[in-house]
Amino acid sequence: MAESWNEFTEQLGSVAGKWTAYAAFGSFLLYLLGYLTLRFQLATYGVATNLDLFDEKYLFAGCRFLVYLVSAVPNILIILLILAAIGYLPYKLAPASLKDVVKRRVSQWCAAPTHLPLLGVVLAVAMIQFVLRRAFAFGNLLLRKELPDEWLSAMLLASDGKVSLYFSGLVAGTLVSGCILVYVLRHETASTASSRFWLGLLVFLFAVEFLLLPVNYGVLISTQQIPRVAEISGEPAAPGQTAWMLWDSKEAVVYFVRDAAELRMIVTVPKKDAPLRIVANDDIFCTLFGGNGAQFRPCPR
């Protein structure tokens, strides 16, 4: 009992000694995720502004992304449970000889050094090329009259449930590459030079997939709601104008203004001590493009 307690205290002391390094790495990761989220959120709006190297907004944005990422896990688990329930009955009804043949062939296929790393690379490339990087097509949306001719445009006007399910699919696709990577590393099946090359490429592609998750979050999710304000830098909006605040930095405030003639402007004004009254939080893409895609989301008018 004493030996177990001593071993536990030693392990606890080792973890405590490395806590500073863990905290520094975690903070850096949150800042990086938050920076990617805000950078692509502003690019989607069409805001041309420089982001400071250090800003607490990155930390808050990174935390919001992390919470949304974790909230996608229950959706993935529900889908996996449904698929497992569907496949359970055929598996139980299959003869034992067929199960043995399938298990043996799958084991032999997975044991080949290059099979799993190459499969992971193919899946990761397909995920990046055809799904994750499609978010790069969305830029300067607030000044456009129509959404880009992309299948992903439907997500900007879809219901919250569909958007959440789509993001869960992105996370699931990234986890597939991660699971293959962990399996290969744990079982040390990459024993040849070619298999180690594919394994290294898979590590790189998995990192790219993970970094593209906050990009898609910043484009599709964090851009949806923006505050509508009653004045622009302390001055009331002109008759027929509607103004929203897009960005608030130490030096300036960026507004999006639309008038009754559908003239749209992004206005940057120096920051000063002026009242800022937020009167509502609007679904901006629903407001601007709801008439072009009302079948995707019931937009309030």
KATAGI-V976655 format. One record per residue. N is the residue number from 1. PHI is phi in whole degrees, 0 to 359 (999 if undefined). PSI is psi as a letter, one per 30 degrees, with the letter a starting at -180 (999 if undefined). OMEGA is omega in whole degrees, 0 to 359 (NA if undefined). Layout:
BEGIN
<<N & PHI & PSI & OMEGA> <N & PHI & PSI & OMEGA>>
END
This chain:
BEGIN
<<1 & 999 & e & 180> <2 & 294 & e & 179> <3 & 295 & e & 178> <4 & 297 & e & 180> <5 & 294 & e & 179> <6 & 295 & e & 178> <7 & 296 & e & 179> <8 & 295 & e & 180> <9 & 294 & e & 178> <10 & 294 & e & 178> <11 & 296 & e & 178> <12 & 295 & e & 177> <13 & 294 & e & 178> <14 & 295 & e & 178> <15 & 295 & e & 180> <16 & 297 & e & 179> <17 & 294 & f & 180> <18 & 264 & g & 185> <19 & 298 & e & 180> <20 & 298 & e & 179> <21 & 294 & e & 178> <22 & 298 & e & 181> <23 & 296 & e & 179> <24 & 295 & e & 179> <25 & 294 & e & 179> <26 & 297 & e & 178> <27 & 294 & e & 178> <28 & 298 & e & 180> <29 & 295 & e & 179> <30 & 296 & e & 178> <31 & 298 & e & 180> <32 & 295 & e & 179> <33 & 296 & e & 179> <34 & 293 & e & 178> <35 & 296 & e & 179> <36 & 298 & e & 179> <37 & 299 & e & 183> <38 & 289 & e & 181> <39 & 299 & e & 182> <40 & 278 & f & 172> <41 & 295 & e & 179> <42 & 292 & e & 177> <43 & 296 & e & 177> <44 & 295 & e & 177> <45 & 291 & e & 186> <46 & 96 & g & 180> <47 & 275 & k & 178> <48 & 261 & j & 180> <49 & 215 & l & 177> <50 & 271 & k & 177> <51 & 266 & k & 177> <52 & 296 & l & 180> <53 & 294 & e & 179> <54 & 237 & k & 180> <55 & 207 & k & 181> <56 & 293 & f & 176> <57 & 300 & e & 179> <58 & 298 & e & 181> <59 & 296 & e & 180> <60 & 294 & e & 178> <61 & 295 & e & 177> <62 & 296 & e & 177> <63 & 295 & e & 178> <64 & 298 & e & 178> <65 & 297 & e & 182> <66 & 296 & e & 178> <67 & 296 & e & 179> <68 & 295 & e & 179> <69 & 296 & e & 180> <70 & 294 & e & 180> <71 & 292 & f & 178> <72 & 282 & f & 183> <73 & 297 & e & 177> <74 & 302 & e & 177> <75 & 299 & e & 179> <76 & 295 & e & 180> <77 & 295 & e & 178> <78 & 297 & e & 179> <79 & 296 & e & 179> <80 & 296 & e & 179> <81 & 295 & e & 178> <82 & 296 & e & 179> <83 & 296 & e & 178> <84 & 294 & e & 178> <85 & 294 & e & 179> <86 & 292 & e & 182> <87 & 275 & f & 184> <88 & 292 & e & 183> <89 & 294 & e & 176> <90 & 300 & e & 179> <91 & 294 & e & 180> <92 & 289 & e & 182> <93 & 278 & f & 181> <94 & 292 & k & 179> <95 & 294 & l & 182> <96 & 298 & e & 180> <97 & 296 & e & 179> <98 & 294 & e & 178> <99 & 299 & e & 181> <100 & 295 & e & 179> <101 & 297 & e & 180> <102 & 296 & e & 180> <103 & 299 & e & 182> <104 & 294 & e & 181> <105 & 290 & e & 177> <106 & 295 & e & 179> <107 & 296 & e & 178> <108 & 296 & e & 180> <109 & 295 & e & 181> <110 & 291 & f & 182> <111 & 287 & f & 178> <112 & 296 & k & 189> <113 & 302 & e & 187> <114 & 264 & f & 188> <115 & 297 & e & 184> <116 & 292 & e & 177> <117 & 302 & e & 179> <118 & 293 & e & 176> <119 & 299 & e & 179> <120 & 298 & e & 179> <121 & 295 & e & 180> <122 & 298 & e & 180> <123 & 295 & e & 180> <124 & 294 & e & 178> <125 & 298 & e & 178> <126 & 297 & e & 180> <127 & 295 & e & 181> <128 & 290 & e & 188> <129 & 290 & e & 189> <130 & 257 & f & 183> <131 & 234 & d & 190> <132 & 293 & e & 184> <133 & 279 & f & 177> <134 & 295 & f & 180> <135 & 294 & f & 179> <136 & 293 & f & 181> <137 & 285 & f & 185> <138 & 262 & j & 177> <139 & 214 & k & 179> <140 & 55 & h & 185> <141 & 293 & e & 185> <142 & 293 & f & 180> <143 & 263 & g & 179> <144 & 270 & l & 176> <145 & 272 & f & 180> <146 & 222 & l & 176> <147 & 288 & l & 178> <148 & 301 & l & 179> <149 & 281 & i & 181> <150 & 228 & k & 178> <151 & 297 & f & 181> <152 & 287 & f & 179> <153 & 300 & f & 179> <154 & 298 & f & 181> <155 & 292 & f & 179> <156 & 291 & f & 181> <157 & 245 & g & 181> <158 & 278 & l & 178> <159 & 291 & l & 180> <160 & 300 & e & 179> <161 & 295 & e & 179> <162 & 292 & e & 178> <163 & 296 & e & 178> <164 & 297 & e & 179> <165 & 293 & e & 178> <166 & 296 & e & 179> <167 & 295 & e & 176> <168 & 298 & e & 176> <169 & 296 & e & 176> <170 & 297 & e & 179> <171 & 295 & e & 180> <172 & 297 & e & 178> <173 & 297 & e & 177> <174 & 292 & e & 180> <175 & 293 & f & 177> <176 & 300 & e & 177> <177 & 297 & e & 179> <178 & 295 & e & 180> <179 & 294 & e & 177> <180 & 297 & e & 180> <181 & 298 & e & 180> <182 & 296 & e & 180> <183 & 298 & e & 181> <184 & 295 & e & 180> <185 & 293 & e & 183> <186 & 288 & e & 182> <187 & 267 & f & 175> <188 & 52 & h & 180> <189 & 276 & f & 180> <190 & 278 & i & 187> <191 & 255 & f & 180> <192 & 249 & l & 181> <193 & 296 & e & 180> <194 & 294 & e & 180> <195 & 292 & e & 177> <196 & 292 & e & 175> <197 & 296 & e & 179> <198 & 295 & e & 178> <199 & 294 & e & 178> <200 & 298 & e & 177> <201 & 295 & e & 178> <202 & 295 & e & 177> <203 & 300 & e & 179> <204 & 297 & e & 182> <205 & 292 & e & 177> <206 & 296 & e & 177> <207 & 297 & e & 178> <208 & 296 & e & 178> <209 & 302 & e & 182> <210 & 296 & e & 180> <211 & 289 & f & 177> <212 & 281 & f & 177> <213 & 295 & e & 176> <214 & 295 & f & 176> <215 & 297 & e & 179> <216 & 294 & e & 176> <217 & 297 & e & 180> <218 & 293 & f & 181> <219 & 274 & e & 191> <220 & 264 & f & 191> <221 & 245 & e & 184> <222 & 287 & f & 179> <223 & 273 & f & 192> <224 & 294 & e & 186> <225 & 257 & k & 173> <226 & 227 & k & 184> <227 & 282 & k & 173> <228 & 270 & k & 186> <229 & 244 & l & 182> <230 & 271 & f & 180> <231 & 217 & l & 178> <232 & 247 & j & 181> <233 & 53 & h & 177> <234 & 88 & f & 180> <235 & 260 & k & 179> <236 & 300 & k & 178> <237 & 296 & k & 179> <238 & 294 & l & 178> <239 & 303 & k & 181> <240 & 88 & f & 180> <241 & 267 & k & 172> <242 & 235 & k & 185> <243 & 236 & k & 176> <244 & 232 & k & 177> <245 & 267 & k & 182> <246 & 263 & e & 187> <247 & 206 & k & 180> <248 & 229 & j & 179> <249 & 246 & a & 181> <250 & 289 & f & 184> <251 & 258 & f & 189> <252 & 211 & l & 174> <253 & 236 & k & 182> <254 & 250 & k & 181> <255 & 242 & l & 169> <256 & 249 & k & 186> <257 & 237 & k & 175> <258 & 228 & k & 180> <259 & 254 & a & 184> <260 & 293 & f & 180> <261 & 270 & g & 180> <262 & 66 & g & 172> <263 & 282 & k & 184> <264 & 245 & k & 180> <265 & 219 & k & 168> <266 & 251 & j & 188> <267 & 247 & k & 176> <268 & 248 & k & 181> <269 & 234 & k & 177> <270 & 299 & k & 181> <271 & 282 & k & 177> <272 & 213 & l & 181> <273 & 285 & i & 180> <274 & 229 & k & 180> <275 & 296 & k & 178> <276 & 234 & j & 181> <277 & 255 & j & 176> <278 & 268 & k & 185> <279 & 259 & f & 180> <280 & 192 & l & 171> <281 & 245 & j & 187> <282 & 258 & k & 169> <283 & 281 & j & 194> <284 & 292 & e & 181> <285 & 288 & e & 174> <286 & 295 & e & 181> <287 & 293 & e & 185> <288 & 276 & e & 188> <289 & 239 & g & 183> <290 & 299 & e & 179> <291 & 292 & f & 180> <292 & 269 & f & 184> <293 & 211 & h & 182> <294 & 296 & f & 180> <295 & 288 & f & 181> <296 & 270 & e & 181> <297 & 215 & k & 175> <298 & 287 & j & 186> <299 & 278 & k & 177> <300 & 288 & k & 178> <301 & 235 & 999 & NA>>
END
